[in-house]
Amino acid sequence: MTKKQNTYITFGFDHIHVIDGVLFDRNSVAVIENVTPAEGREKAFQLFGPKFCFEYPEKHFPFDSLEKFYPRGLIKIKWRNCLTFQFNYVIIHT
């Protein structure tokens, strides 16, 4: 079984998204569960289009700057393997 990794997505000043009532903006970080960094990037584009700032594989995310630059913290997005839902992800508030 392949170990799941996370991709961390940050947003710029004009990158504002509301998905399923959840706000993603420059004060938060989207956390996408995936298997490879390429898969995480693909999922980021599916959710946010080209309107995000940076993507980081888990091992490169600057956790030491989380509280200073992202006061709303992490918002986890877990993907489902199901085609019957309108959206194939679940947003988990942290």
Helices and strands as residue ranges (DSSP letters): E 5-9, E 17-19, E 22-24, E 28-34, H 37-48, E 55-57, G 58-60, G 63-65, H 66-69, E 73-79, E 89-93
